[in-house]
Amino acid sequence: MKTDLTATRVIPILGDPVAQVSTPGIWNAQFARTGQDAVCVPISLPAQGLDAFVAWVRLSDNLPGFLTTIPHKAALTEACDRVEPDAQILGVVNTIRRDPDGTLIGEMFDGHGMLDAIEATGARIRGARIALCGAGAAGSAIAIQAIRRGAAGLFISDMVPAQAEALVARLAGLGKTELATGPAEMADAAEILINASPAGSPGMLDAPFPAKVIEAATCVADAVTDPAETVLIALARAAGVRVVQGAEMAAHQGARMRAFLGLEAG
Amino acid sequence: MKTDLTATRVIPILGDPVAQVSTPGIWNAQFARTGQDAVCVPISLPAQGLDAFVAWVRLSDNLPGFLTTIPHKAALTEACDRVEPDAQILGVVNTIRRDPDGTLIGEMFDGHGMLDAIEATGARIRGARIALCGAGAAGSAIAIQAIRRGAAGLFISDMVPAQAEALVARLAGLGKTELATGPAEMADAAEILINASPAGSPGMLDAPFPAKVIEAATCVADAVTDPAETVLIALARAAGVRVVQGAEMAAHQGARMRAFLGLEAG
């Protein structure tokens, strides 16, 4: 028996449902491009299966870790042996690394991915005034990264104002970034606009910021991937503002996740 | 969220080690060829992880089931809710189907695969005298299928004679096939020779049957896949005897397994 071989590394992505995730297709294309013997596979799993899933993953030496999407991001934070500091503040993880001894370490990369994508356009986060729509899991991760990277101001709006207020309260004291909340109409001083809400998705097509706010910005980023060209992106493009689409955020986030899992980020 | 989509079907193959298995490569090529949205992935898992593995698989609706290799074939027989009759006699399974309600049904396909491959050459099992070397898991499965398909005689040899004798005792009364055991030298009345022992693998290169037995046969089959051309196969070929290589057995077995899992056998 050839025990000198290394098995293909398998990276499951858990969800319930999971059929909608595009990660396996994107990652597997990246693995093919970079010549990595690895495969990302979707796993449909209800919450009551998480404990068992984590138990065997600890023992499997060809699993560098796994990814998760809705609705397991919070529950898996509990299942990790260690959670990176920002993910701990957020209370959610989307990537769980399995170290060779079976230790599981969780991190949340939505914020890194979005801000890496914005900076890749040449925009600077340090010193910038940022307006963020959406104070859910992705929005919260983006907000922390904006603070970590030295944004001058962060204005957070949400369809549920109390959710934006709760996020601001949770982030207070984390950095020197000036935090504020209010309706998106009040975001007109922001250079960078970020949508981390479902606005722009099928069924809620309206842009999350009014046209005058979009036109006053220098960079507009949207976490929504379906459609690729949201109303927000279209309005920004028409106004000559540089744009970041959801797919670019996903690509940067993917590279971060792969590096965290010990794969070639590529 | 697009919940009308169907997630890629994932078929893990468990082993410890698992890096040596060729099944994922073969199956994934078959899925690509037949246009099936499915992927077979190796999972390295020690025995203590089996219970947890089975627990989450029951809950995951994009897993039609899973495969297993050494050393889990016996332990997983216990984990199934139901084991098909021949696999129950064998006490081993290599394929576990997950029905939509989470029920797990185990079957062992080594015998089907080998005898399908032999019959695909035009050789007939019904009425044939067969000599089998190797009374382990694969050999036992082949022996049962030889009986089920009406072989006239089945002569079983094994490096450990007691193992061959135990198998014959276990198979007694299963059919009308005349059963016998002894050293492979005594197999000279057999029309069909089958190797299900490691003989021919690196480190134990000798053929499992003597030349005069090989030359007297009409069909010689070898379960060994590495090397593809074993000494047994080479000797048979040189003697003008029709041959079945390990890869052919694997291909036929794979088709049976996929059909059992509700995939296109193709």
Contacts between the chains, C-beta under 8 A, distances in Angstrom:
chain1	res1	chain2	res2	distance
A	1	B	17	7.2
A	1	B	20	5.3
A	1	B	70	7.9
A	2	B	19	6.9
A	2	B	20	4.4
A	2	B	226	7.8
A	3	B	17	5.3
A	3	B	19	7.1
A	3	B	20	7.1
A	5	B	17	7.9
A	5	B	19	3.7
A	5	B	20	5.8
A	6	B	19	5.7
A	7	B	17	7.3
A	7	B	18	5.1
A	7	B	19	3.9
A	7	B	42	4.6
A	7	B	44	5.4
A	8	B	24	6.5
A	8	B	41	6.7
A	8	B	42	5.5
A	10	B	41	4.7
A	10	B	42	7.0
A	10	B	43	6.6
A	17	B	1	7.2
A	17	B	3	5.3
A	17	B	5	7.9
A	17	B	7	7.3
A	18	B	7	5.1
A	18	B	62	6.9
A	19	B	2	7.0
A	19	B	3	7.1
A	19	B	5	3.7
A	19	B	6	5.6
A	19	B	7	4.0
A	19	B	62	7.5
A	20	B	1	5.4
A	20	B	2	4.4
A	20	B	3	7.1
A	20	B	5	5.8
A	24	B	8	6.5
A	39	B	39	6.6
A	39	B	41	5.8
A	41	B	8	6.7
A	41	B	10	4.7
A	41	B	39	5.7
A	41	B	41	5.8
A	42	B	7	4.6
A	42	B	8	5.5
A	42	B	10	7.0
A	42	B	62	6.3
A	43	B	10	6.5
A	43	B	60	5.8
A	43	B	62	7.0
A	43	B	63	7.6
A	44	B	7	5.4
A	44	B	60	5.3
A	44	B	61	5.0
A	44	B	62	4.5
A	44	B	63	7.9
A	45	B	56	6.1
A	45	B	59	6.0
A	45	B	60	5.1
A	46	B	59	5.6
A	48	B	59	6.6
A	49	B	55	7.0
A	49	B	56	4.1
A	49	B	58	7.9
A	49	B	59	3.9
A	49	B	60	6.7
A	50	B	56	8.0
A	52	B	51	8.0
A	52	B	52	4.4
A	52	B	53	7.5
A	52	B	55	3.6
A	52	B	56	4.2
A	53	B	52	7.5
A	53	B	56	4.4
A	55	B	49	7.0
A	55	B	52	3.7
A	56	B	45	6.1
A	56	B	49	4.1
A	56	B	50	7.9
A	56	B	52	4.2
A	56	B	53	4.4
A	56	B	56	7.3
A	58	B	49	7.9
A	59	B	45	6.0
A	59	B	46	5.5
A	59	B	48	6.6
A	59	B	49	3.9
A	60	B	43	5.8
A	60	B	44	5.3
A	60	B	45	5.1
A	60	B	49	6.7
A	61	B	44	5.0
A	62	B	18	6.9
A	62	B	19	7.4
A	62	B	42	6.3
A	62	B	43	7.0
A	62	B	44	4.4
A	63	B	43	7.6
A	63	B	44	7.9
A	70	B	1	8.0
A	226	B	2	7.9
